[in-house]
Amino acid sequence: MPISPRTALLVIDVQNDFIPGGQLAVPEGDRIVPLINRLAEQFKQVVIAQDWHPAGHASFASSHPGRQPYDVIQLPYGEQTLWPDHCIQGSRGAEFHSGLNLPHAQLIIRKGCNPDIDSYSAFLEADRVTTTGLAGYLKERGIDTVYMVGLALDFCVMFSALDARAAGFNAFVVLDACRGIDLNGSLATAIERMQVAGVGLIQSTELL
């Protein structure tokens, strides 16, 4: 299927800490890497999102005495799931998986850099006010459609897809090029939320 020049591929958080053996491993997260490389060859416009937290980030359980990973607390911007320390700036865990081969990617968008605010979405931080600048970048380049792949389907991929739709883009998630955490039914919830928002849920065979 020919890919329109007004289309971009957004590769989300394919980083060592989200790969089996990492601090916040997504089951089978490494298995999507070859498929992502193949898909990226079809796109002229590729953007990579990278989780990039300072040490002591507010989303880390270790930043809240007495709290454990996956506890849920209230922060000034709302409900926050607490995570193991992960993707700390400059660490090996924050690096991209060594098998990821996207030499023609034109932008790396780093998120979660604010020590006080988490950022699942590549478009908008968790306060739902602070933008990353990605929507503006894509619009300036004439992009109207975004395909998303990566980790984790039920968190960063889902929120990026919802925010892409809210910013006016056509949004598609390539399901077999993603993997999820499925925390307390989060995978089924994510699928439903994306369908309601008009996100297209497809398989890689529709693009290759």
LOTORNU-326144 format. One line per 10 residues: number of its first residue (from 1); their letters; for each residue x, y, z of N, C-alpha, C, O. Coordinates in nm, 3 decimals, padded with zeros to 5 digits, m for minus. Example, Ala and Ser with C-alpha at 12.3 -4.5 7.8 and 13.67 -1.06 7.14 Angstrom:
1 = AS = 01.319/m00.569/00.780/01.230/m00.450/00.780/01.320/m00.330/00.780/01.424/m00.332/00.846 ~ 01.285/m00.225/00.708/01.367/m00.106/00.714/01.290/00.003/00.787/01.341/00.114/00.804
***
This chain:
1 = MPISPRTALL = 00.084/m00.120/00.000/00.000/00.000/00.000/00.088/00.125/00.000/00.170/00.141/00.090 ~ 00.073/00.214/m00.099/00.154/00.336/m00.101/00.121/00.425/00.019/00.005/00.443/00.055 ~ 00.227/00.481/00.081/00.210/00.567/00.196/00.214/00.713/00.150/00.310/00.755/00.084 ~ 00.112/00.789/00.184/00.105/00.930/00.145/00.219/01.010/00.209/00.257/00.983/00.323 ~ 00.274/01.108/00.135/00.377/01.195/00.194/00.324/01.281/00.308/00.401/01.342/00.382 ~ 00.192/01.286/00.324/00.132/01.362/00.434/00.111/01.274/00.559/00.035/01.308/00.649 ~ 00.181/01.162/00.560/00.167/01.064/00.667/00.301/01.047/00.739/00.407/01.051/00.676 ~ 00.296/01.028/00.871/00.417/01.005/00.950/00.400/00.880/01.035/00.289/00.844/01.074 ~ 00.513/00.815/01.063/00.517/00.704/01.158/00.576/00.756/01.289/00.682/00.818/01.290 ~ 00.505/00.732/01.398/00.552/00.770/01.531/00.590/00.643/01.606/00.505/00.559/01.635
11 = VIDVQNDFIP = 00.717/00.630/01.638/00.771/00.513/01.707/00.788/00.550/01.854/00.866/00.639/01.887 ~ 00.716/00.481/01.942/00.703/00.526/02.080/00.780/00.435/02.177/00.750/00.316/02.189 ~ 00.878/00.493/02.243/00.941/00.437/02.364/00.997/00.296/02.347/00.978/00.212/02.435 ~ 01.064/00.269/02.237/01.127/00.138/02.219/01.267/00.147/02.283/01.369/00.156/02.214 ~ 01.266/00.146/02.416/01.385/00.172/02.497/01.415/00.054/02.587/01.327/m00.026/02.619 ~ 01.540/00.045/02.629/01.585/m00.073/02.703/01.504/m00.100/02.829/01.481/m00.216/02.862 ~ 01.462/00.003/02.900/01.389/m00.020/03.024/01.249/m00.077/03.000/01.187/m00.129/03.093 ~ 01.198/m00.067/02.877/01.067/m00.123/02.846/01.077/m00.260/02.778/00.976/m00.320/02.741 ~ 01.199/m00.308/02.762/01.226/m00.436/02.697/01.248/m00.541/02.806/01.300/m00.507/02.912 ~ 01.210/m00.668/02.786/01.239/m00.771/02.887/01.382/m00.760/02.939/01.478/m00.756/02.862
21 = GGQLAVPEGD = 01.394/m00.757/03.072/01.522/m00.734/03.137/01.537/m00.591/03.186/01.628/m00.562/03.264 ~ 01.449/m00.501/03.141/01.454/m00.361/03.182/01.376/m00.336/03.310/01.311/m00.426/03.364 ~ 01.382/m00.212/03.357/01.322/m00.176/03.485/01.169/m00.177/03.481/01.104/m00.198/03.583 ~ 01.112/m00.154/03.364/00.965/m00.153/03.350/00.930/m00.231/03.223/00.872/m00.177/03.128 ~ 00.967/m00.357/03.224/00.961/m00.439/03.103/00.818/m00.464/03.058/00.731/m00.497/03.138 ~ 00.796/m00.449/02.929/00.670/m00.485/02.866/00.688/m00.624/02.806/00.779/m00.645/02.726 ~ 00.603/m00.720/02.842/00.620/m00.856/02.789/00.630/m00.857/02.636/00.548/m00.797/02.567 ~ 00.731/m00.926/02.585/00.756/m00.939/02.441/00.788/m00.806/02.375/00.775/m00.793/02.253 ~ 00.828/m00.707/02.452/00.856/m00.575/02.393/00.964/m00.577/02.287/00.963/m00.495/02.196 ~ 01.057/m00.671/02.298/01.165/m00.680/02.200/01.120/m00.741/02.069/01.185/m00.722/01.966
31 = RIVPLINRLA = 01.009/m00.815/02.071/00.967/m00.888/01.951/00.912/m00.798/01.841/00.901/m00.841/01.726 ~ 00.877/m00.675/01.875/00.821/m00.586/01.774/00.927/m00.508/01.697/00.896/m00.444/01.597 ~ 01.051/m00.514/01.743/01.156/m00.429/01.683/01.177/m00.458/01.534/01.177/m00.363/01.456 ~ 01.194/m00.583/01.491/01.212/m00.607/01.346/01.093/m00.559/01.263/01.112/m00.508/01.152 ~ 00.974/m00.574/01.316/00.855/m00.530/01.242/00.852/m00.377/01.232/00.816/m00.323/01.127 ~ 00.888/m00.309/01.339/00.893/m00.163/01.333/00.994/m00.117/01.228/00.966/m00.023/01.153 ~ 01.108/m00.181/01.221/01.209/m00.145/01.120/01.152/m00.161/00.979/01.175/m00.077/00.893 ~ 01.079/m00.269/00.957/01.020/m00.293/00.824/00.915/m00.188/00.792/00.910/m00.136/00.681 ~ 00.831/m00.157/00.889/00.728/m00.056/00.867/00.790/00.080/00.838/00.744/00.152/00.749 ~ 00.894/00.114/00.910/00.955/00.246/00.895/01.010/00.267/00.754/01.016/00.380/00.706
41 = EQFKQVVIAQ = 01.050/00.160/00.689/01.101/00.172/00.552/00.995/00.224/00.456/01.028/00.276/00.349 ~ 00.867/00.211/00.494/00.758/00.254/00.406/00.728/00.403/00.421/00.654/00.460/00.340 ~ 00.785/00.467/00.523/00.750/00.606/00.554/00.867/00.700/00.529/00.981/00.670/00.565 ~ 00.837/00.813/00.466/00.939/00.917/00.450/00.955/00.999/00.578/01.062/01.051/00.607 ~ 00.846/01.010/00.653/00.847/01.089/00.777/00.839/00.995/00.896/00.739/00.926/00.915 ~ 00.944/00.992/00.977/00.948/00.909/01.097/00.989/00.995/01.215/01.086/01.070/01.208 ~ 00.913/00.984/01.324/00.943/01.054/01.449/00.956/00.949/01.559/00.878/00.854/01.563 ~ 01.053/00.967/01.647/01.074/00.874/01.758/01.044/00.947/01.889/01.095/01.057/01.911 ~ 00.963/00.886/01.974/00.939/00.938/02.109/01.028/00.863/02.207/01.047/00.742/02.197 ~ 01.083/00.937/02.304/01.176/00.880/02.401/01.142/00.928/02.541/01.146/01.048/02.570
51 = DWHPAGHASF = 01.108/00.833/02.628/01.088/00.864/02.769/01.223/00.910/02.826/01.324/00.844/02.804 ~ 01.224/01.022/02.899/01.353/01.083/02.935/01.338/01.155/03.070/01.332/01.277/03.077 ~ 01.333/01.074/03.178/01.304/01.127/03.310/01.430/01.171/03.384/01.533/01.104/03.377 ~ 01.424/01.284/03.455/01.531/01.314/03.550/01.522/01.219/03.669/01.414/01.167/03.699 ~ 01.634/01.194/03.736/01.633/01.113/03.857/01.539/01.178/03.960/01.530/01.300/03.968 ~ 01.470/01.094/04.037/01.379/01.147/04.137/01.247/01.196/04.082/01.178/01.275/04.147 ~ 01.211/01.152/03.963/01.088/01.199/03.899/00.966/01.170/03.986/00.961/01.070/04.058 ~ 00.867/01.258/03.978/00.747/01.246/04.062/00.667/01.119/04.034/00.588/01.077/04.119 ~ 00.686/01.057/03.917/00.612/00.935/03.884/00.679/00.809/03.938/00.625/00.700/03.923 ~ 00.796/00.824/04.000/00.867/00.707/04.052/00.819/00.676/04.194/00.807/00.766/04.277
61 = ASSHPGRQPY = 00.790/00.549/04.221/00.751/00.510/04.356/00.859/00.546/04.458/00.828/00.580/04.572 ~ 00.984/00.539/04.416/01.095/00.568/04.507/01.097/00.714/04.553/01.165/00.748/04.651 ~ 01.023/00.799/04.484/01.016/00.941/04.522/00.912/00.968/04.630/00.898/01.080/04.678 ~ 00.838/00.863/04.668/00.729/00.878/04.765/00.746/00.774/04.876/00.707/00.659/04.859 ~ 00.805/00.814/04.988/00.832/00.718/05.097/00.707/00.639/05.136/00.598/00.695/05.152 ~ 00.725/00.507/05.150/00.615/00.421/05.189/00.530/00.372/05.074/00.440/00.290/05.094 ~ 00.557/00.421/04.954/00.479/00.379/04.837/00.554/00.273/04.758/00.676/00.265/04.761 ~ 00.477/00.191/04.687/00.532/00.083/04.606/00.499/00.106/04.458/00.402/00.175/04.427 ~ 00.578/00.049/04.368/00.542/00.057/04.226/00.399/00.006/04.203/00.356/m00.093/04.261 ~ 00.329/00.076/04.117/00.191/00.049/04.074/00.086/00.097/04.174/m00.034/00.083/04.149
71 = DVIQLPYGEQ = 00.129/00.155/04.288/00.035/00.231/04.370/m00.016/00.349/04.288/00.052/00.397/04.197 ~ m00.135/00.396/04.322/m00.192/00.513/04.255/m00.208/00.624/04.359/m00.267/00.602/04.465 ~ m00.156/00.742/04.328/m00.166/00.856/04.419/m00.224/00.975/04.344/m00.243/00.971/04.223 ~ m00.251/01.080/04.418/m00.294/01.206/04.359/m00.178/01.304/04.357/m00.117/01.331/04.460 ~ m00.147/01.357/04.242/m00.051/01.465/04.227/m00.129/01.590/04.187/m00.247/01.580/04.154 ~ m00.068/01.707/04.190/m00.143/01.830/04.160/m00.222/01.827/04.030/m00.325/01.894/04.019 ~ m00.176/01.750/03.931/m00.248/01.744/03.803/m00.347/01.627/03.796/m00.415/01.611/03.695 ~ m00.356/01.546/03.902/m00.454/01.438/03.901/m00.394/01.305/03.942/m00.289/01.299/04.006 ~ m00.463/01.197/03.904/m00.424/01.062/03.943/m00.295/01.020/03.874/m00.278/01.045/03.754 ~ m00.205/00.956/03.948/m00.078/00.913/03.892/m00.045/00.772/03.940/m00.037/00.746/04.060
81 = TLWPDHCIQG = m00.025/00.680/03.846/00.031/00.549/03.879/00.180/00.567/03.904/00.249/00.634/03.827 ~ 00.229/00.507/04.011/00.371/00.514/04.043/00.444/00.396/03.978/00.396/00.283/03.979 ~ 00.561/00.425/03.924/00.637/00.327/03.847/00.772/00.300/03.910/00.822/00.382/03.987 ~ 00.832/00.184/03.879/00.974/00.168/03.913/01.056/00.277/03.844/01.017/00.328/03.738 ~ 01.169/00.313/03.902/01.258/00.409/03.835/01.291/00.355/03.696/01.331/00.240/03.682 ~ 01.274/00.439/03.593/01.298/00.392/03.457/01.333/00.508/03.364/01.296/00.622/03.390 ~ 01.404/00.477/03.259/01.437/00.573/03.152/01.493/00.703/03.210/01.451/00.812/03.173 ~ 01.589/00.688/03.300/01.653/00.806/03.360/01.751/00.864/03.259/01.828/00.792/03.195 ~ 01.747/00.995/03.246/01.825/01.066/03.145/01.972/01.021/03.145/02.039/01.023/03.249 ~ 02.021/00.981/03.029/02.160/00.942/03.014/02.192/00.800/03.054/02.306/00.756/03.039
91 = SRGAEFHSGL = 02.092/00.725/03.104/02.117/00.588/03.148/02.104/00.490/03.032/02.048/00.523/02.927 ~ 02.157/00.371/03.053/02.143/00.268/02.950/01.996/00.232/02.930/01.953/00.204/02.818 ~ 01.920/00.232/03.039/01.778/00.200/03.029/01.700/00.296/02.942/01.598/00.258/02.885 ~ 01.747/00.420/02.932/01.678/00.520/02.850/01.717/00.511/02.703/01.651/00.571/02.617 ~ 01.822/00.436/02.673/01.867/00.425/02.534/01.768/00.343/02.452/01.695/00.260/02.505 ~ 01.765/00.369/02.322/01.682/00.290/02.233/01.736/00.147/02.223/01.856/00.123/02.236 ~ 01.644/00.053/02.201/01.684/m00.087/02.180/01.786/m00.093/02.068/01.771/m00.027/01.965 ~ 01.891/m00.172/02.088/02.003/m00.172/01.993/01.962/m00.220/01.854/02.030/m00.190/01.756 ~ 01.852/m00.296/01.845/01.808/m00.344/01.715/01.723/m00.246/01.637/01.692/m00.270/01.520 ~ 01.685/m00.136/01.700/01.602/m00.038/01.630/01.686/00.032/01.524/01.791/00.089/01.554
101 = NLPHAQLIIR = 01.640/00.028/01.400/01.719/00.082/01.289/01.634/00.181/01.210/01.562/00.143/01.117 ~ 01.643/00.307/01.248/01.561/00.412/01.187/01.649/00.530/01.146/01.634/00.640/01.198 ~ 01.743/00.507/01.054/01.840/00.611/01.021/01.779/00.735/00.959/01.839/00.842/00.964 ~ 01.659/00.723/00.900/01.598/00.838/00.834/01.501/00.914/00.923/01.436/01.009/00.878 ~ 01.490/00.874/01.051/01.405/00.949/01.143/01.455/01.093/01.153/01.576/01.118/01.160 ~ 01.362/01.187/01.153/01.401/01.328/01.147/01.385/01.402/01.279/01.429/01.516/01.292 ~ 01.320/01.338/01.377/01.299/01.405/01.505/01.292/01.300/01.616/01.226/01.197/01.601 ~ 01.360/01.329/01.727/01.341/01.255/01.852/01.274/01.351/01.948/01.328/01.457/01.980 ~ 01.156/01.313/01.996/01.082/01.397/02.089/01.094/01.334/02.227/01.048/01.222/02.249 ~ 01.156/01.407/02.320/01.176/01.354/02.455/01.063/01.402/02.546/01.023/01.518/02.543
111 = KGCNPDIDSY = 01.013/01.309/02.627/00.898/01.340/02.712/00.924/01.293/02.855/01.012/01.211/02.880 ~ 00.845/01.348/02.949/00.866/01.316/03.089/00.986/01.386/03.149/01.039/01.344/03.251 ~ 01.030/01.493/03.085/01.150/01.564/03.130/01.124/01.654/03.251/01.214/01.682/03.330 ~ 00.999/01.700/03.266/00.962/01.783/03.380/00.960/01.696/03.506/00.886/01.598/03.510 ~ 01.040/01.728/03.609/01.048/01.638/03.725/00.918/01.624/03.802/00.903/01.530/03.880 ~ 00.824/01.715/03.781/00.701/01.716/03.859/00.579/01.664/03.783/00.472/01.649/03.841 ~ 00.593/01.636/03.652/00.479/01.598/03.570/00.517/01.479/03.483/00.620/01.482/03.417 ~ 00.435/01.374/03.483/00.460/01.261/03.395/00.413/01.297/03.254/00.343/01.396/03.235 ~ 00.452/01.216/03.158/00.410/01.240/03.021/00.407/01.108/02.946/00.508/01.062/02.894 ~ 00.289/01.047/02.941/00.273/00.926/02.861/00.270/00.961/02.713/00.334/00.896/02.631
121 = SAFLEADRVT = 00.194/01.064/02.682/00.170/01.102/02.543/00.291/01.172/02.482/00.362/01.246/02.549 ~ 00.313/01.148/02.354/00.417/01.221/02.281/00.372/01.361/02.243/00.451/01.441/02.193 ~ 00.244/01.392/02.266/00.189/01.522/02.228/00.167/01.615/02.347/00.184/01.737/02.334 ~ 00.130/01.560/02.462/00.082/01.643/02.572/00.122/01.578/02.704/00.107/01.457/02.722 ~ 00.173/01.661/02.797/00.210/01.607/02.927/00.085/01.576/03.010/m00.026/01.612/02.973 ~ 00.106/01.508/03.124/m00.006/01.457/03.202/m00.089/01.567/03.269/m00.199/01.540/03.316 ~ m00.038/01.689/03.274/m00.122/01.800/03.323/m00.227/01.840/03.220/m00.316/01.920/03.249 ~ m00.216/01.781/03.099/m00.310/01.803/02.989/m00.308/01.947/02.939/m00.402/01.991/02.872 ~ m00.205/02.020/02.971/m00.191/02.159/02.929/m00.059/02.180/02.854/m00.057/02.245/02.750 ~ 00.049/02.125/02.907/00.182/02.148/02.852/00.204/02.061/02.729/00.196/01.938/02.737
131 = TTGLAGYLKE = 00.230/02.123/02.616/00.252/02.047/02.493/00.400/02.015/02.476/00.487/02.082/02.530 ~ 00.426/01.910/02.399/00.564/01.874/02.367/00.614/01.945/02.241/00.734/01.947/02.215 ~ 00.522/02.002/02.164/00.558/02.064/02.037/00.543/01.972/01.917/00.563/02.015/01.803 ~ 00.508/01.845/01.941/00.501/01.750/01.830/00.390/01.785/01.732/00.410/01.776/01.610 ~ 00.273/01.823/01.782/00.162/01.855/01.691/00.200/01.969/01.598/00.172/01.964/01.478 ~ 00.265/02.072/01.651/00.308/02.185/01.569/00.410/02.143/01.464/00.404/02.187/01.349 ~ 00.504/02.059/01.504/00.606/02.010/01.411/00.541/01.938/01.294/00.573/01.963/01.178 ~ 00.448/01.847/01.326/00.383/01.769/01.219/00.300/01.858/01.127/00.303/01.841/01.005 ~ 00.228/01.952/01.185/00.144/02.041/01.103/00.229/02.130/01.014/00.193/02.155/00.898 ~ 00.341/02.178/01.065/00.430/02.261/00.984/00.483/02.184/00.863/00.515/02.244/00.760
141 = RGIDTVYMVG = 00.491/02.053/00.875/00.540/01.969/00.766/00.429/01.915/00.679/00.453/01.835/00.588 ~ 00.307/01.959/00.706/00.195/01.919/00.621/00.141/01.780/00.650/00.069/01.723/00.568 ~ 00.176/01.725/00.765/00.130/01.590/00.801/m00.014/01.597/00.851/m00.047/01.681/00.934 ~ m00.099/01.508/00.800/m00.236/01.503/00.850/m00.274/01.366/00.907/m00.382/01.350/00.965 ~ m00.186/01.267/00.892/m00.214/01.131/00.937/m00.092/01.074/01.008/00.020/01.086/00.959 ~ m00.115/01.013/01.125/m00.006/00.957/01.204/m00.036/00.810/01.235/m00.143/00.776/01.286 ~ 00.061/00.725/01.205/00.055/00.584/01.243/00.147/00.564/01.363/00.258/00.617/01.366 ~ 00.102/00.488/01.463/00.177/00.471/01.586/00.211/00.326/01.612/00.129/00.236/01.593 ~ 00.335/00.304/01.657/00.384/00.172/01.696/00.467/00.189/01.823/00.512/00.299/01.853 ~ 00.488/00.079/01.898/00.579/00.087/02.011/00.522/00.039/02.142/00.437/m00.050/02.146
151 = LALDFCVMFS = 00.571/00.100/02.250/00.547/00.054/02.386/00.504/00.171/02.475/00.550/00.284/02.456 ~ 00.419/00.146/02.570/00.333/00.030/02.581/00.197/00.067/02.523/00.152/00.181/02.534 ~ 00.133/m00.031/02.460/00.008/m00.005/02.389/m00.096/00.062/02.477/m00.165/00.154/02.433 ~ m00.107/00.017/02.602/m00.215/00.065/02.689/m00.180/00.189/02.770/m00.259/00.234/02.853 ~ m00.061/00.246/02.747/m00.025/00.370/02.815/00.026/00.473/02.712/m00.053/00.552/02.661 ~ 00.153/00.472/02.682/00.208/00.579/02.598/00.154/00.576/02.455/00.132/00.682/02.396 ~ 00.132/00.457/02.399/00.076/00.451/02.264/m00.068/00.501/02.266/m00.107/00.583/02.182 ~ m00.148/00.453/02.361/m00.288/00.495/02.367/m00.300/00.646/02.385/m00.373/00.711/02.311 ~ m00.230/00.701/02.483/m00.243/00.845/02.508/m00.194/00.928/02.389/m00.250/01.033/02.358 ~ m00.091/00.881/02.322/m00.044/00.951/02.202/m00.149/00.948/02.092/m00.171/01.047/02.022
161 = ALDARAAGFN = m00.214/00.833/02.077/m00.318/00.820/01.974/m00.438/00.909/02.006/m00.490/00.977/01.917 ~ m00.481/00.910/02.131/m00.595/00.996/02.169/m00.561/01.143/02.147/m00.645/01.220/02.099 ~ m00.439/01.182/02.183/m00.401/01.322/02.168/m00.378/01.360/02.021/m00.401/01.475/01.983 ~ m00.335/01.265/01.940/m00.325/01.291/01.797/m00.462/01.323/01.739/m00.477/01.417/01.661 ~ m00.562/01.245/01.779/m00.699/01.271/01.734/m00.748/01.407/01.782/m00.807/01.483/01.706 ~ m00.723/01.438/01.909/m00.768/01.565/01.966/m00.700/01.683/01.898/m00.757/01.793/01.893 ~ m00.579/01.662/01.846/m00.507/01.769/01.776/m00.547/01.780/01.630/m00.496/01.866/01.558 ~ m00.638/01.692/01.585/m00.690/01.703/01.450/m00.629/01.610/01.347/m00.657/01.623/01.228 ~ m00.546/01.517/01.391/m00.484/01.423/01.298/m00.570/01.298/01.280/m00.642/01.258/01.371 ~ m00.562/01.237/01.163/m00.608/01.100/01.148/m00.506/01.013/01.221/m00.386/01.031/01.203
171 = AFVVLDACRG = m00.551/00.920/01.304/m00.459/00.841/01.386/m00.488/00.693/01.371/m00.603/00.649/01.376 ~ m00.382/00.617/01.353/m00.390/00.472/01.342/m00.286/00.410/01.435/m00.174/00.460/01.448 ~ m00.324/00.300/01.501/m00.231/00.222/01.581/m00.213/00.086/01.514/m00.311/00.017/01.486 ~ m00.089/00.049/01.490/m00.058/m00.080/01.428/m00.043/m00.182/01.542/00.063/m00.190/01.605 ~ m00.148/m00.258/01.567/m00.156/m00.338/01.688/m00.044/m00.442/01.701/00.010/m00.462/01.809 ~ m00.010/m00.509/01.591/00.092/m00.614/01.602/00.233/m00.557/01.612/00.328/m00.632/01.631 ~ 00.248/m00.425/01.599/00.377/m00.358/01.618/00.379/m00.284/01.753/00.457/m00.192/01.773 ~ 00.292/m00.328/01.844/00.286/m00.276/01.980/00.278/m00.394/02.077/00.244/m00.505/02.038 ~ 00.310/m00.368/02.202/00.284/m00.462/02.310/00.236/m00.382/02.431/00.270/m00.264/02.446 ~ 00.155/m00.447/02.517/00.097/m00.377/02.631/00.141/m00.434/02.764/00.196/m00.544/02.771
181 = IDLNGSLATA = 00.117/m00.358/02.870/00.145/m00.402/03.007/00.026/m00.479/03.063/00.043/m00.580/03.131 ~ m00.093/m00.430/03.035/m00.220/m00.487/03.085/m00.223/m00.487/03.238/m00.226/m00.592/03.302 ~ m00.221/m00.368/03.294/m00.225/m00.347/03.438/m00.371/m00.327/03.481/m00.432/m00.225/03.450 ~ m00.426/m00.426/03.551/m00.565/m00.419/03.599/m00.665/m00.392/03.486/m00.755/m00.309/03.499 ~ m00.648/m00.465/03.375/m00.741/m00.452/03.264/m00.717/m00.332/03.174/m00.804/m00.295/03.095 ~ m00.599/m00.272/03.185/m00.571/m00.150/03.109/m00.571/m00.170/02.959/m00.597/m00.076/02.884 ~ m00.542/m00.292/02.914/m00.535/m00.317/02.769/m00.674/m00.308/02.706/m00.692/m00.241/02.604 ~ m00.771/m00.374/02.766/m00.908/m00.368/02.713/m00.963/m00.227/02.719/m01.032/m00.181/02.628 ~ m00.933/m00.157/02.828/m00.977/m00.018/02.842/m00.916/00.070/02.733/m00.984/00.155/02.677 ~ m00.789/00.049/02.704/m00.720/00.128/02.602/m00.782/00.106/02.465/m00.804/00.202/02.390
191 = IERMQVAGVG = m00.809/m00.019/02.431/m00.870/m00.049/02.301/m01.004/00.021/02.289/m01.034/00.082/02.186 ~ m01.084/00.014/02.393/m01.216/00.077/02.389/m01.204/00.229/02.376/m01.276/00.290/02.297 ~ m01.115/00.290/02.453/m01.099/00.436/02.447/m01.054/00.482/02.309/m01.102/00.583/02.258 ~ m00.964/00.407/02.248/m00.917/00.444/02.114/m01.028/00.429/02.011/m01.043/00.514/01.923 ~ m01.105/00.322/02.021/m01.215/00.303/01.925/m01.317/00.416/01.937/m01.364/00.468/01.836 ~ m01.352/00.453/02.059/m01.449/00.560/02.081/m01.398/00.693/02.024/m01.476/00.773/01.973 ~ m01.267/00.715/02.032/m01.209/00.841/01.984/m01.188/00.844/01.833/m01.151/00.946/01.777 ~ m01.213/00.730/01.766/m01.197/00.728/01.622/m01.057/00.693/01.576/m01.020/00.721/01.462 ~ m00.978/00.632/01.663/m00.845/00.585/01.624/m00.860/00.454/01.546/m00.930/00.363/01.590 ~ m00.797/00.447/01.432/m00.799/00.324/01.354/m00.706/00.220/01.414/m00.590/00.249/01.441
201 = LIQSTELL = m00.756/00.100/01.434/m00.675/m00.009/01.488/m00.652/m00.110/01.377/m00.746/m00.174/01.330 ~ m00.527/m00.124/01.334/m00.497/m00.203/01.215/m00.384/m00.302/01.244/m00.324/m00.302/01.351 ~ m00.358/m00.387/01.146/m00.244/m00.480/01.149/m00.140/m00.436/01.045/m00.173/m00.368/00.948 ~ m00.017/m00.476/01.067/00.092/m00.433/00.978/00.071/m00.479/00.835/00.121/m00.416/00.742 ~ m00.002/m00.588/00.815/m00.027/m00.637/00.679/m00.102/m00.536/00.594/m00.099/m00.543/00.471 ~ m00.169/m00.442/00.659/m00.240/m00.338/00.583/m00.146/m00.230/00.531/m00.187/m00.145/00.452 ~ m00.020/m00.232/00.574/00.077/m00.133/00.530/00.193/m00.194/00.452/00.259/m00.125/00.374 ~ 00.217/m00.321/00.472/00.333/m00.384/00.408/00.293/m00.458/00.281/00.378/m00.517/00.214
***
